[in-house]
Amino acid sequence: MSAKPFAAEDAVSSQIIGVAIAVHRAMGPGLLESVYHECMLIELADAGLEVLTEVSVPMVYKNRTLKNHLRLDLLVNDLVIVEIKATEKLLPIHDAQLLTYLRLTEKRLGLLLNFNLPVLKDGIRRLVL
């Protein structure tokens, strides 16, 4: 019997969500996105996860690489893209942004985390490509 198709991504995403909840409990809502980003880096590293930050993703148009690159907030264990937000609510454009990142990087799972809510679980979106 084969392993579940998203088993590795699911395990990592569960750890990321646990870390995000810990950060939110400690810091609360109302801070800048950059603060949550830095806290997430610390907590993910402390959890033993491999984290890359501000990952540059080249954009190509008509076989030409554009000067402007996309920047992923976090790439965890080379499996899960994490986009951190601190906004009143997540909008469809945030979903579109993360889905584009997934498509361009050929990753399968992404998390949108909106820290600017009283309860973090209301600001978590899991997107699959």
C-alpha positions as a LaTeX table, in Angstrom:
\begin{tabular}{lrrr}
\hline
Residue & $x$ (\AA) & $y$ (\AA) & $z$ (\AA) \\
\hline
Met1 & 0.00 & 0.00 & 0.00 \\
Ser2 & 1.39 & 3.43 & $-0.95$ \\
Ala3 & 1.77 & 6.39 & 1.38 \\
Lys4 & $-0.82$ & 9.15 & 1.36 \\
Pro5 & $-0.04$ & 11.60 & $-1.47$ \\
Phe6 & 0.30 & 14.60 & 0.85 \\
Ala7 & 1.61 & 12.84 & 3.97 \\
Ala8 & 4.87 & 14.80 & 4.16 \\
Glu9 & 3.19 & 18.13 & 3.42 \\
Asp10 & 0.42 & 17.41 & 5.93 \\
Ala11 & 2.91 & 16.62 & 8.70 \\
Val12 & 4.86 & 19.82 & 8.04 \\
Ser13 & 1.71 & 21.95 & 7.75 \\
Ser14 & 0.48 & 20.64 & 11.11 \\
Gln15 & 3.76 & 21.70 & 12.71 \\
Ile16 & 3.57 & 25.13 & 11.02 \\
Ile17 & 0.02 & 25.68 & 12.29 \\
Gly18 & 1.07 & 24.70 & 15.82 \\
Val19 & 3.95 & 27.16 & 15.66 \\
Ala20 & 1.69 & 29.90 & 14.31 \\
Ile21 & $-0.79$ & 29.37 & 17.15 \\
Ala22 & 2.05 & 29.64 & 19.67 \\
Val23 & 3.24 & 32.89 & 18.08 \\
His24 & $-0.30$ & 34.29 & 18.04 \\
Arg25 & $-0.86$ & 33.37 & 21.69 \\
Ala26 & 2.38 & 35.11 & 22.68 \\
Met27 & 2.06 & 38.21 & 20.51 \\
Gly28 & $-1.68$ & 38.64 & 19.91 \\
Pro29 & $-3.22$ & 40.47 & 16.95 \\
Gly30 & $-2.49$ & 44.04 & 15.87 \\
Leu31 & 1.21 & 43.94 & 14.99 \\
Leu32 & 2.97 & 44.36 & 11.68 \\
Glu33 & 3.34 & 41.41 & 9.34 \\
Ser34 & 7.14 & 41.69 & 9.67 \\
Val35 & 6.92 & 41.02 & 13.43 \\
Tyr36 & 4.95 & 37.80 & 12.92 \\
His37 & 7.34 & 36.82 & 10.13 \\
Glu38 & 10.35 & 37.14 & 12.42 \\
Cys39 & 8.62 & 35.27 & 15.26 \\
Met40 & 7.66 & 32.48 & 12.88 \\
Leu41 & 11.28 & 32.15 & 11.73 \\
Ile42 & 12.44 & 31.75 & 15.32 \\
Glu43 & 9.74 & 29.24 & 16.27 \\
Leu44 & 10.04 & 27.15 & 13.10 \\
Ala45 & 13.81 & 26.90 & 13.53 \\
Asp46 & 13.36 & 25.99 & 17.20 \\
Ala47 & 10.96 & 23.23 & 16.07 \\
Gly48 & 13.74 & 21.77 & 13.93 \\
Leu49 & 12.21 & 22.70 & 10.59 \\
Glu50 & 14.25 & 23.93 & 7.64 \\
Val51 & 13.04 & 27.43 & 6.78 \\
Leu52 & 13.94 & 29.67 & 3.89 \\
Thr53 & 12.71 & 33.24 & 4.01 \\
Glu54 & 12.00 & 35.79 & 1.29 \\
Val55 & 12.59 & 33.12 & $-1.35$ \\
Ser56 & 13.02 & 34.73 & $-4.76$ \\
Val57 & 10.98 & 33.18 & $-7.56$ \\
Pro58 & 12.00 & 34.34 & $-11.04$ \\
Met59 & 9.26 & 35.44 & $-13.42$ \\
Val60 & 9.53 & 34.54 & $-17.10$ \\
Tyr61 & 7.59 & 36.17 & $-19.90$ \\
Lys62 & 8.05 & 35.12 & $-23.53$ \\
Asn63 & 11.19 & 33.18 & $-22.59$ \\
Arg64 & 12.71 & 36.26 & $-20.94$ \\
Thr65 & 13.42 & 36.50 & $-17.23$ \\
Leu66 & 11.88 & 39.64 & $-15.77$ \\
Lys67 & 13.80 & 41.95 & $-13.45$ \\
Asn68 & 11.06 & 41.65 & $-10.85$ \\
His69 & 10.87 & 38.39 & $-8.94$ \\
Leu70 & 8.18 & 37.14 & $-6.61$ \\
Arg71 & 9.14 & 36.71 & $-2.97$ \\
Leu72 & 7.72 & 33.90 & $-0.88$ \\
Asp73 & 7.44 & 34.74 & 2.81 \\
Leu74 & 8.52 & 31.28 & 3.97 \\
Leu75 & 9.32 & 27.92 & 2.41 \\
Val76 & 9.33 & 25.18 & 5.04 \\
Asn77 & 11.18 & 21.89 & 4.50 \\
Asp78 & 11.08 & 22.61 & 0.75 \\
Leu79 & 7.44 & 21.44 & 0.87 \\
Val80 & 5.06 & 24.10 & 2.18 \\
Ile81 & 4.82 & 27.75 & 1.20 \\
Val82 & 3.66 & 30.03 & 4.01 \\
Glu83 & 2.31 & 33.50 & 3.35 \\
Ile84 & 1.96 & 35.68 & 6.43 \\
Lys85 & $-0.67$ & 38.39 & 6.60 \\
Ala86 & $-1.76$ & 40.92 & 9.21 \\
Thr87 & $-4.92$ & 42.28 & 7.68 \\
Glu88 & $-8.56$ & 42.79 & 8.60 \\
Lys89 & $-9.53$ & 39.73 & 6.55 \\
Leu90 & $-8.14$ & 37.46 & 3.88 \\
Leu91 & $-9.33$ & 38.34 & 0.39 \\
Pro92 & $-9.58$ & 36.31 & $-2.83$ \\
Ile93 & $-6.42$ & 38.08 & $-4.08$ \\
His94 & $-4.47$ & 36.47 & $-1.23$ \\
Asp95 & $-5.64$ & 33.04 & $-2.36$ \\
Ala96 & $-4.73$ & 33.88 & $-5.96$ \\
Gln97 & $-1.27$ & 35.05 & $-4.87$ \\
Leu98 & $-0.53$ & 31.83 & $-2.99$ \\
Leu99 & $-1.93$ & 29.62 & $-5.77$ \\
Thr100 & 0.33 & 31.44 & $-8.25$ \\
Tyr101 & 3.33 & 30.84 & $-5.98$ \\
Leu102 & 2.44 & 27.15 & $-5.77$ \\
Arg103 & 2.11 & 26.87 & $-9.54$ \\
Leu104 & 5.38 & 28.69 & $-10.28$ \\
Thr105 & 7.40 & 26.73 & $-7.72$ \\
Glu106 & 5.67 & 23.40 & $-8.46$ \\
Lys107 & 4.86 & 22.98 & $-4.75$ \\
Arg108 & 1.58 & 21.35 & $-3.81$ \\
Leu109 & 0.60 & 22.91 & $-0.47$ \\
Gly110 & 0.48 & 26.42 & 0.90 \\
Leu111 & $-0.76$ & 28.10 & 4.06 \\
Leu112 & $-2.14$ & 31.60 & 4.39 \\
Leu113 & $-1.84$ & 32.80 & 7.98 \\
Asn114 & $-3.63$ & 36.00 & 8.99 \\
Phe115 & $-2.43$ & 37.00 & 12.45 \\
Asn116 & $-4.67$ & 40.07 & 12.77 \\
Leu117 & $-7.66$ & 38.22 & 14.22 \\
Pro118 & $-8.65$ & 37.51 & 17.82 \\
Val119 & $-8.51$ & 33.74 & 17.13 \\
Leu120 & $-5.84$ & 32.56 & 14.69 \\
Lys121 & $-7.76$ & 29.48 & 13.52 \\
Asp122 & $-10.20$ & 31.90 & 11.84 \\
Gly123 & $-7.30$ & 33.25 & 9.78 \\
Ile124 & $-5.79$ & 30.01 & 8.50 \\
Arg125 & $-6.30$ & 28.87 & 4.92 \\
Arg126 & $-4.79$ & 25.71 & 3.49 \\
Leu127 & $-4.53$ & 25.77 & $-0.29$ \\
Val128 & $-3.68$ & 22.78 & $-2.47$ \\
Leu129 & $-2.56$ & 22.91 & $-6.07$ \\
\hline
\end{tabular}
